[in-house]
């Protein structure tokens, strides 16, 4: 990328919401829990986890909606226009970024860890990493 401080760029499906990642990224974590399966509508949810100070929204922040699952500390973040899953709080110091949103700078990404394998869908086979 031209600007050396931006290691990766991402955007939602309608391109209203966009962001930049300001640190190198290489690891994808795949979560197989029931909450992530419902959130993604698939067998898992693939994310990159980065320090929150290494992340900036670049457009569309007012188009981000948050929903908190009742009785849980889990939140979903999504674009109000297209419904794309968006980055959100992983813990107090880190943010998760859905890997599928990264359109530039993700050339070296590789799945390095599968988490919550004990609650995977009965129909899913998880490959060895």
C-alpha positions in Angstrom: 0.0 0.0 0.0 1.2 3.5 -0.6 0.6 4.9 2.9 3.0 2.9 5.1 0.9 3.5 8.2 -2.1 1.7 6.7 -1.5 -2.0 6.6 -5.0 -3.0 5.5 -8.3 -1.5 4.3 -11.8 -2.8 4.7 -15.4 -2.0 3.8 -18.9 -3.3 4.0 -20.7 -4.7 1.0 -22.4 -1.4 0.0 -19.1 0.5 0.7 -20.8 2.9 3.0 -18.8 1.9 6.0 -15.0 1.7 5.7 -12.0 1.4 7.9 -8.2 1.1 8.1 -5.9 -1.2 10.1 -2.7 0.4 11.2 -0.7 -2.7 12.1 0.5 -5.8 10.3 -2.1 -8.6 10.1 -1.5 -12.3 9.4 -3.6 -14.5 11.6 -7.3 -15.4 11.1 -9.2 -16.9 14.0 -12.2 -19.1 13.1 -14.9 -19.2 15.8 -17.4 -22.2 15.7 -19.7 -21.2 18.6 -23.4 -21.1 18.2 -23.5 -17.3 18.5 -21.0 -16.7 15.8 -22.7 -19.3 13.5 -26.0 -17.4 13.9 -24.3 -14.1 13.4 -22.5 -15.2 10.2 -25.3 -17.5 8.9 -22.6 -20.1 8.3 -20.6 -22.8 10.1 -18.2 -20.2 11.6 -17.0 -16.6 11.8 -13.6 -15.7 10.5 -11.9 -12.7 12.2 -8.6 -10.8 12.6 -8.0 -9.5 16.1 -6.0 -6.3 16.5 -5.2 -3.7 19.2 -8.1 -1.2 19.2 -5.7 1.7 18.9 -4.5 0.3 15.6 -8.0 0.6 14.0 -9.8 3.7 12.5 -13.2 4.1 10.9 -12.7 6.1 7.7 -16.3 6.5 6.6 -19.9 5.6 7.5 -19.6 5.5 11.3 -23.1 6.9 11.6 -24.4 3.9 9.5 -23.2 1.4 12.1 -25.8 -0.3 14.3 -25.1 -2.4 17.4 -27.2 -5.2 18.8 -26.5 -6.8 22.2 -27.6 -10.4 22.7 -29.9 -10.5 25.8 -28.3 -12.2 28.7 -24.8 -12.2 27.2 -21.9 -9.8 26.8 -21.9 -10.4 23.1 -22.6 -7.6 20.6 -23.0 -7.5 16.9 -22.2 -4.6 14.7 -23.6 -4.2 11.2 -24.2 -1.8 8.4 -27.7 -0.3 8.4 -27.8 -0.3 4.6 -26.4 -3.7 3.5 -26.4 -5.6 6.8 -22.7 -6.6 6.5 -21.1 -7.7 9.8 -18.7 -5.0 11.0 -15.7 -4.8 13.4 -16.4 -4.7 17.1 -15.1 -5.0 20.6 -13.3 -8.3 21.2 -12.2 -7.3 24.8 -11.0 -4.2 26.6 -7.9 -3.8 24.5 -8.6 -5.5 21.2 -11.1 -5.3 18.3 -12.2 -8.1 16.0 -12.4 -7.5 12.3 -14.4 -9.8 10.0 -11.8 -11.2 7.7 -14.1 -11.0 4.7 -14.3 -7.2 4.8 -10.6 -6.7 4.2 -10.1 -5.9 0.5 -6.5 -4.6 0.6 -3.6 -5.7 2.7 -4.9 -9.2 3.6 -2.6 -11.0 1.1 -0.7 -12.7 3.9 -3.7 -13.7 6.0 -3.8 -17.4 7.1 -6.1 -19.3 9.4 -4.0 -20.0 12.5 -6.6 -21.1 15.0 -10.0 -22.6 15.3 -11.8 -21.7 18.6 -15.0 -23.0 20.3 -14.6 -26.3 18.4 -16.6 -28.1 21.1 -19.7 -26.3 20.1 -19.3 -26.6 16.3 -22.2 -27.5 14.1 -22.8 -31.2 13.9 -22.5 -31.1 10.1 -19.2 -29.3 10.0 -15.7 -30.9 9.6 -12.9 -28.7 10.9 -9.6 -29.1 9.0 -6.4 -29.3 11.0 -4.4 -26.0 10.9 
